[in-house]
Each structure stands twice: as structure tokens, then as C-alpha cells.
């Protein structure tokens, strides 16, 4: 689906709708601090979305509730869900309209309305911890006015007018504002849609044939789902290839409020709410034994995993029976743990798109957890591609970021090789910055990047006056043997110190050398080390295999320095400019020596 068609789905001005909802802040001012507004606005937006979604079938649900009131709970639920048209319902007699008609009892009646939701919705409401806020607003005469604001005609949030895509954008905007007012990293909650669409297009680029035909069922998993926008985008993208495909989404989220938003959104678009799990993915795997067709996520990077340490360490010690047996990264940054979890959740032909910062490419010495994780991915031939994104494309950081594509069943022409794409210059500048986000990856930009990925060539791709570059490497190009080079210990007379007729190493002269896996260690030693240190030897017992991806160095382009004559001319011109300025200020005639 092209950008213009997708935009046709957006039936409301998302920014305008978010502004409208945020106007509730005027009512809350003084009662709440700015960083607390989200405690009211987010749950009220979800409740209003549910209210408006169920409004058209409300009478059917009330009739079914009366008809089946004496039936067992399980059967009654089925009838009520059928009547509502969704996997949830509300049997309360109240609506926002009738709540406002009885202002003296609005607190009691609102609680009755919320209690009328089905049990699977109560979990969502509980995670907002909204009950105490109802009491606070009621005690300060704010509850009526908040409900009144959300009941305005222009605040309507039913899916017939506000699509799932629209609602995703609205939630993103609200969470971003809430995070900024709380001085919290908005990027911890969601990823902007331009990045998500690039990830989905890369993930699905080679699967068009698999998605065609009848009876297509695909499963998608996001291990750090935030408000679940990556999952909804995957549904959108897969349906653009095959409208009849069944897409089942699964997600886990640590933050209770964003989890509640995700679960509500899933239920409204007909997904299974039981596929949404609250809790830490690292220490409490919500989907043990599950595997999926696609994994897509933007896990936190540069964030420590101290709270998860005991559980992660215990699972690491299970070896191949756990998710983290390969190795553990340093405690200060757990992003590669999410990579291991994602890989463990892929089917044998599954694919994953995951975002990392630059440290995932090279951090950790030979034998470290980071290096062993990279080794695990590359030696199993699962690393398909890495794409460098433009700087300043995220809301909360301007640093270099990368999309890794993991494929457990590469196409034959990609096997044994890894594609790197430098797309850092393929962007359009925003007219208005949002936090650290100063650029967008537009549809045209995305097409350039996806074409580069699909071509799988060593090639430059022009986009205006900018260039994206693709390079293809063999897996072994990223590996090396870190060898320990020893020099002999000598006594004061200059004689070798021997033990059992073997020279002993001088630890003060000990050195290491990185030898590419594509080279024989002994041949390299004879050529590169022996001529300069004839008595040296390699302690092969200490040799370690390591992997790193020196992305910047691999795309480095040498730029010759200017000629000294040209530099001298520039200096002279600068001096003359300074002199002229001084003359104008002082009225004196100053000459520069030739």
C-alpha cells in the first residue's frame, strides 16, 4: 500500500484530536502537576475509545444480558460478546451522556459504568490505577468537567471514524507529551511510524510470495511492545499484500499503562487479549515454548538489567535449554539479551527486525558475552542485514541507530553473507522538531532503502544529492582470532630464562594481535610478527574467536587533504578580510606583508 492510500485511512486530524484530548489539562491544572496529567488523560482516552466502540451495539448487549442472566458465566460471555461484536462488552445502563445527566451521583455512577465492563477489560482498567484518581477528581469538582470534555461531539473516538491507525498515532502523541512533561524518555514507550514502516517493509520484503494465496496465517511477536504500534503496523502491511490473511499478534510490555493501551487496542481490532502479557520479558518470559513467523521490536539500549539479573543468570546457566545460554552482556546494557530472546522466539524460517545502537556492533572483548552473541548469530548464518538509520530520527535520542534483520532461513543467494546498508543520509528534515526527532524517513526514502536491501549488491543509490550505499560481505569477514603473542623472559646477562627447557614469557612484553578468520594464524605470524620479533611465539591455548562489525570503518571514504598552496591562499584571504574590517572600525590604513 502506498503512502497516499494509507493516509486515506486516517479519517481525523490526529494532531488536532490529540490536542483536543490534551485540553483536559486545563481542567486538571492546579489539582494535578503537569507531569501527572497523563494519569487522567491516558485512561480516560482508553475508556472513551471503548465507550464509543460499544455504543452502536449497546442495546443488543443489554437485551442479551437480560435474556441470559441466569446462564452459566462462560456461555453468557459468548452471547454478550456476539451481541457486542467484540471480544468484550459492557452491561452497565450508563453512557457518558447519562453520567452527565446526574452530576450529583457522577462518581458512583462512573464506577458502576466501569464495573459493567467484561472481566477481560477489568485487567486493563486496573493497570491504570484509575480508581484513586476518580475519587480525587470527584472531591475537587473536576470529574464532571473531565467527562463533559470527553463527551463533546469532536471527542468521538469510535472505530467508524477513528481507525486503528489513527488511534495509534493519537496514543503515540499523548504518551510522548506525557513522557516529556514527566521528563521521561518518550522513546522508551514507542517508535515513530516512519521507522516502524521501514522495519515492516524490510521484514516483509522477500515474503510477498509466502503471503499470497488462501488460508495464510502469520504470527507476529513484539517483545517490548509499548502501545503495540509495531504489531498493528505489521497487520496493516501484511493485509496490504493479502487482505484475507489472518495475522495473530503477541506482545509483552513492562509498563502497566502502555500495556493497558496495547491490550485495549488489540481487543478493539479483534485480536486475542490473552496474547498480551504484562511484565519483564527478560526475567519473566510471557511466551515460553512459543515461536513466531515474525519478531519486530525496539528494545531499550544503554539500560541496565540489574533488576532481571538473578532470573537471567539462572536461565543462562541452563545453557541450550534457556534463552541466554550463549552469553551475557555487561550489566549496564541489556539490548543483546533482547536479541537472544527474539531469536529464541523465531520459527525455523522466521525473520526478525530489531533496533540497536552502535555498541551492539562492536562492544565487548573476545570471549565476552557481547562477542559470543554476535558469534552465535553470524556462525549460525542468521544475520541477514544491518541498516544504519539517519541520526535524529528518534524522539529521545540523536545517536546512530541500526536495524538488524535476522533470518533463520536465508534465501540461497544470501546464505553465508551479510549485507550492510549505510542509509544515514536518506531522510527529509522536519519543519518542526519533536524532541530529538529532527528528520523523517519518508515513503520515498524508504523505497530507496528497501530497494538497496532487495537488490543485495555492492552499489550506491542516489536520492537527490544524497547517497545510500550497500555492501555485501562474507560471514567470516567479521570474525577474527585474538591471539596472545609472547616474548621470552631474559635474565640480567641477556640469556633466556628456561623452565623444563622451554623459554618463559616476559609478561611485561605480552601483546595481542587480531588475525582475520580468513587468514591462517601461522602464516600471518610468519609474515607480520616474526620479522619484527624473531624470538616471539603465539600461546595458542589463549586464542579466542571474536566477532565485531566495524560499520563506520567499512564505509569510510578517504578524503585527500587540501594542498598547502590552497590552504595558504585561504589564510591570506582571511587575513585580508580581517584587516579590512579593522580599517573600517579604526579608520587606519593597515597593510598586510606579502
N, C-alpha and C positions, 0 to 999 in steps of 0.2 A: 504494500500500500504506500503510495507516495504521500509526501508531506501535506499537500493541499487536500487530499481526500481525508487524511486523518484529522486535519483541522476542522473539517466539516462536522466531525463528531462532537466537537466542543461547542455545545449549544449555548453556553453562557460565557460572559467575560469573567475568566477565573480570577483575575486580579481584583475586579470590581466586586465579585462575590466574597472574596476573602476580606476585602476592606469593609464590606457591609457587616460581616460577622464580627470583625475586629472592633467595630463601632460600639460593641457591648462594653468595651473597655471604659467608655465614658461613664457608664452606669457604675462600674466597679471602682472607679478612681476614688481614692480615699479609704474605701473599705478594704481594698487589696493593694499590695505593692505591684508595680508593673511586672516584675518577674513572676508574679503569682496569677496573672490574668489567664494564662493557659489552663490553670486548674479548673476554670469555669468554661472557657470558650471551647476547648477541645471536647470534653464530654458532652456539652450542650449541642455542638455541631453533629456529633455522632447520634445523639438522641433524636435530634430534628431530622437527620437523614433517615433514621429508622422509622420515625413517625410518618414522614411524607411517603416513604416507600410502601408502608402498610395501609395508608389511608384509602386507596381505591377498593381494597377488598375487606375493609373493616366490618361492614355489615354482614358479609358472608361468614367471617370468623366468629362474630358474636352469635350468629344463628347456629353455627356448628357447635359452639361452646355450650349452648343451651341444650341442643339436641343430644349431645354425647356426654353430658355432665356426669352421668353415672357409670360411664365406661372405664375400663382399666386405663392407667396412665399412658401406657405405650400405644395402645390403639387410638386413644383420644388425641394424642400428639399427632399421629399420622393424619387424622381427619382435619385437625386445625391447620397443619402445615399445607395440606392440599387446598384448604379454603383460602389461606393467605397467599398461596403461590410461591412461598419461600420456605426455607428450612427453619423459620422462626415465625413467631406471631405475637400478638398482644390481645389479651382478653378483657382489658380494662374498658370501662364505659367512657373514660375520659379521652379528650383530644386537647391539643393546645388551646383550641377555641373555647372549650368548656372549662378548662382550667382558669382561663382569664375571666370567665363569666362569674366566677365565685372567688373573688380576691381574698375574702376573709379566711377561706379554708385552703388557700392555694398550696401551702406547704404539705398538708396532709394529703390532699388530692394528687399532688405530683408524685408523692411516694407510692400512692395507690396505683397511679398510672405506670410507674416504673416496675412495680411488683407484678403488673399484669403481663410483662414480657415472659416468653418461654424460658425454661431453665438454661438453655444454651446461650441466651443473651445475658443472663444474670452474671455470668463469669466476666463478660465484657464490662458491664457496669461496675462490678466490684473492683476491677483493676484501675478504674479511675478514682476510687476512694471519694466518690462524689457526695455521699450521704452527709458528711460533716459540712460540706460547702452549702448544701441545701439549707441546713439549719442556720448557718452564718448569714446567708443572703436573706432568709425569711426574717431573722431577728433584726435586720437592718433595712427592712423595706426595699430590698433590691430584687427579690425573687420575681415579683410580678413584672417588673420592668424588663428584666432579662428575658423572660418568656415572651413578653409582648414584642420585644425586638426580634426574636427568632420567629415569631408568628406573622411578621409582615409578609405581604404578598411577594415582595422581591427577595425574601429569605427562603423561598421554597427550594427544597433540595431533593425532590423526588427523582428517581432514575429516568422518568419520561422526559424530564427537562435537563437534568444534570447527569451526564453519563458517568460511567465508572472512571473514564479517563479524566473528565472534568473534576470529579471528586478527588482523584489522586492529586491533581495539581493544587486543589484548594487545601487539602490536608498538608501537602508539602509547604505551601506558603504559610499556613498557620503555625506549623511546627518550627519553621525557620524563624518566624518572628518571635515565637515563644522562646526559642533557644537563644536568640540574640538578646532579648530582654533579660534573660537569666544569665547572660554572659557564658553560655554553654556552646559547645561546638555543634552547630546545626548538622554538619556532615556526619555526626555520629548517628543521626536518625534517618537520613535519606540521601539519595544521589540524584542529581538533576536529570531530567528526562533526556537531554541530548546525549549524555553519557550512556544512559540505560539503552537508548535506541541503537547506539553504536555497538554496545555489548551484545544485544539480541541479534543484530544483523550479522555480526561476526560469528556468533554461536550457531546460527541457522544457515549460514552462507552455503554450506556444502550439503545441506539436508533437504533441499527442495523436493527431490525425488522420494525421499523417505516420508515426506509429509503429504504426498499426493495420494489419491485413491480413496477407498472407502474403509470404514472401521479403523481409522487411525486414532490411536490413544497414546498420548505422551504425558510423562510426568516431569514436573519441574520443581526444584528444591532451592530455597534460599536460606542459608544457614544464619544469616544476620538480616532478617527481612525488613526491619524498620516498619514502615507503614504498608509494606507489601507491594510497592510500586513496580519493582523488578518483575514480580510474579504476574501482575496484571499486564505489564508490557509484553511479557512472553506470550500470554494468551492472545493479546492483540496481534502480535506478529505471526504466530502460528496460524491464527484464523485468517490472516491476510493471504496465506498460501492455500489454506483449505478450511473453508468456513464450517465444514461438518466435522472437523477433527475434535476429539474430546481431549481437553487439557486439564489434567488434575494437578493442583498446586499444593505444595507443602512448605511450611516455613517455621523457623524458630526465632524468637526475639527476646532479648534480655529486659528491655524497658517496658514496664507494665502498660504505660499509656499508649505507646506506639503499637504494642502488641494488641491492645483493645481496638485501636483503629483498624489494624490489619485484619483482625478476625471479623469485625463488623463489615468491612468492605468485601471480604471473601463470601460472607453469608448473603449479602445483597446481590452479588453477581452469580449466586448459585453454587458456590464452592462448598466443600465439606469443612465445617468449622473445626472438626476433630483433627484436621490436618495442620492446624496452627498450634504451636506449643510455646509456652512461656518458660523462660529460664536460660541459663548459660549453656550455649552449645558445647563449650569445651569441657565443662565439668558434669553436665547432665544432658547427655545425648537424647534428644527428643524422638529420634527415629532409629533405634538400634535394629540392625538387621535389614533396614530398608536400602534399596538402591533406586536410582532415578535416571531418566534419559538425559536430563539437563540439570546442571547446577549453575546458579548465577548469584554473585554476591559481591558486596563491597565491605569486607570486614574491617574493623579498626586496625590501624597500623600505628606503631610508636606507642602502643598502650600496653602496660604490663599485665601479666596474667597471674599475679600473686594470689588472688582470691581463688583461682582454679588450680593452684599448684598441686595440692595433695591428690586431687582426683586425676589430674593429667599425669602426674608422676606414677600413680598406681596403674593407669592404663598403659603408659609407656613400658612398664615392667612386664606387661603381658606379651610383649613382642608382637608377632604377627597376629595375635588374637585381639589386639587393640588397635585403635586408630593412630596412636602416636609411637608405635614401636620403632619407627625409623630413626628418630632423633628428636631432641627437644631444643628449641632455640633459646637464646638468653631470656631471662625472666622479664626484661624490660620491654620486649616486643614479641607479641604472640601471633603476628599475622601469618606466619608459616604454619602454625598449628591449624589454622582455618583451612589452609591449603590441603593439609593431610586429611582433615575431616571431610572436605569436599571430595577428594579423590576416593575416600572410602565409601562415599555415597553414590559413586557413579556405577552404572551398569557396565558390562564388558565392552559395550560400544557407546558409552556415554561421553558427553562433552561438557566442559566447564569453562565459564568466563569468570575471572576473579581479578579484583583490582589490588595492586600492591604499590607501595612506594619503592624508591630506588634501593633501599637496604636489602630487600629480598633478593636482589640480583647478585650481590657480592658479599654481604656481611658474613662474618664467621670464618675462622681459620680452617685449614684442612683438618678433617676429623670432627669438626664442631657439628652441632645439631643442624644449623642452617645449611652448611655444605652437604651434609648427609641427606637432607631433604631434597636439595637440588639434584644430588646424585641419584637419588631414588626415582625422581620424576624423569630425568633425562635418560638414565640407563634402561628404564622400562619403556622408553620411546613414547612417553605420554606428552611431552612438551611440544606443542604444535607451533605456537607463535607467541610473540610478545610485542605489543604495540605501545610505543611511547605516546602519551597524550600531551596536548599543549599544557603549559603551566597556566595557572589562574583559571582553571576550568571548574574547580570545586568551590562550594560556598565557604568552606572553613580553612582552606589551605591553598597556597600558591605553588607548592613544591612539585617536582617532577613525579608523575604517577604513570603506571603501566597496567595495561590489560593483558593478563596471561590467558591464553587459550590452551586448555588441557584436553587431549583427545585420547581415549583409551583404545581406539581402533582407527588409526590414521588411514587415510586413503593411500593406495600403493605409492603414488608419486611423492607423497610427503613423508614416507617412512624413513627413519634414520636421519631425518634432517629437521632443523628448526628455522623458522622464518622470523626475522626481526624487522619491524617497520618503525621508522622514525617519522611519526606524524605530528611532531611538536609544533610545526609551523602551519598546520592545516586547521585554521579557526577563523571566525569572524569576531571582531571586537564588539562588545556590547555597548549600546548607547548609555545604559545605566548599569553601574556595577551593583551586584548583590553580594554584600560581604566581600570575600576574596575572589568571587567569581567575576572575572572581567571579560571572559571570552565564551563563545558558544561553538559547539561542533554542529553546524547546520546540516541540513539534508545534503547539500552539495559537498560539503566537507566529508560527510560520512560516506558518500558514494565513492569519493577518491580513495579513502582508506580501505573500504570493503573491496574495491576493485584491486588494489595492491595486494590485499590478502588473497583474493581468489586467483590472481594470476600466478602467484608463487614463483616470482622471478627476481633476479638481481636487476633492479630497474628503478629509475627515478620517475616520479609522476608529477607533472606540472599542474598547479592550480593557481591561476593568475601569475603573480610574480613569486609565488612560493612553491616549495617542492616537498613532497613526501618521498622517502626512499625506502625500498625494500631490499633486504639482503638475506640470502639463504645459506645456512651453514650446516655442516655435518655435526651430529651429536657430539662426537669426540673433540670437536674444536673448542668446547667449553670446559674440557677436563684437563687436569694436569697431575703429575706426580710431584708431591712436595718431598724432596729428598734432603737428607742431612749429610752435609759434607764435613768430614773430619780432617784435621791436620795433626801431625804427630807431635807429641809432647817431647821436649828435649831438655836434657839436664844442663847445668851451668857450662859444661865443656862443649855443648852443642851436639851431644850424642843422643840418639833416640832412646827413649825410656821404653823398655820392653817388659811384657808380662806374658809368661808362657810363650816366649819367642815372638809375640805379636806386639807391634807398636801401639802405645796407648794414646788416646786422643787428648789434645790440649783443648779443654772446654772453653777457654777464652778465645780460641780461634774457630770454634764451631760455627758453621754457617748453613743456610738452607738455600735450595735452588728449586724453582718451579720449572718442571720439564713437561712440555705438552704431551698428552697421551698419544699423540700421533707420532712421537719420536721414541726411539729405543734409548733407554736410560744410559746404557754403557756407551753407545755411540755418541750421545750428547756429551757425556762426561769426558770422553777422549778428545772431543773437538773443542768444547767450551771451557773446561775446567783444568784438565791435566796440563796443557801448555803453560798455564799461569801458576800452577801449584802442583809440581811434579810428585810430591810426596802425599798428596791428598787421596782420600778414598771415600766411598759412599757407604754409610751404615744402612744397608738395605732393610734391616729389621725395623727401622724407624720411618720407612717410606709410607706416605699416606696419599690416597687418591682424593682429590678435591675437585669441585666444580664451581665455577662462577661465570657470570655473564657480563663482561665489561662493556655494557651497551654504549656508553659515551665514547670509549676508545675505538670501538668498532665502526662508529660513524664519524670519527674525527676526520676533518679535511684540513690539510696543511695549507696555510695562507702565508705566502712569502712576505717577509718584512719589506717595508719601503726602502728604496735606495737612499743612501746617506745624502746624496745630492738633493733629492726631493725633500727630505726632512729639513735640510739646511735652508731651502727656499721657503718652506712653510714658516720656519723660525724667523727668517728675515722679514717676511710679510707681516708676521705677528708683531715683531718689534716696531716696524714702521707704523702699524695701526695704533700701538700704544703711544708712540711718540706724537702722532697727530692728535690723539685725544688729549695728551698732556699740553700740547701747544694751544689747543682750543681753550683749555681751562686756565692756563697761566699767562697766555699772551706772549710767551717767549718762543724764540726760534731755536729749536734743539735739533742737532744733526746726529745721525747715526753713522758711525765709522763704517766705511766699506770693508 
